[in-house]
C-alpha cells in the first residue's frame, strides 16, 4: 500500500479536501494508497483535530522546541519516516525546509502555492498580484526542489481578478480552486498518469 503523509501548519483546508477525495474516490482501491498521517509544526493547528476525527494518525513536531533549523528538520523527518511515505504532501506548511531534508524526499515531495508560478514566489501572493495589476491569478502544485517554490510544475488553476477585489476575496477564490486541483494532481501522481 502506498503511503501519503501530509504536512500542515494551520487550518488544513487543503488537507481536508485531499482526505475527503481519498475516501470519496476510493484511493485505496483505485491507487493502492492511503493517507497515513497528518503532521503539523504547530500543536494548535486546527487540522490536527479534524484528521484525528477521521481516524488518521495526527501529531505535531513543534518547531519552537528546536534551537536549530536542522534539528527540527531531523525530528520532522523521523516522524514522517515512521509512515514510510511514497508521497510527502505540503499543504499549507509554512516552514522553510533545509537542503538535507529536501534531498531526503527528492522525487516524492510536492507543494501547493497560491500563485501562478513562477510569478509571486514567497508570501503575500494575493496582495502582490493585485498590486501588480494582474488580470488573472491562481494556484500551482509543484515538486519541491532546493529552489524555493520553483520545482517542476505538476498542475495549475487560473482564476480571474475581478473589479473591487481585495486580497481576502481573491484568496478565497483561489482557495476554492486549490481544493479541486490538489486532490486531482495527487491522484494523477498515485495512478502514474502524471509522471
Ligand atoms: C493555502 O492557500 C496554501 O496554498 C498556502 O497556505 C494556505 C493554507 O491553507 N500555502 C503557502 O502559502 C505555501 N507557501 P490551508 O491550511 O487551509 O490548506
Boltz pocket constraint, residues with backbone or C-beta under 6 A from the ligand:
constraints:
  - pocket:
      binder: B
      contacts: [[A, 8], [A, 9], [A, 10], [A, 11], [A, 12], [A, 13], [A, 14], [A, 15], [A, 91], [A, 92], [A, 93], [A, 94], [A, 112], [A, 113], [A, 114], [A, 122], [A, 175], [A, 178]]
      max_distance: 6.0
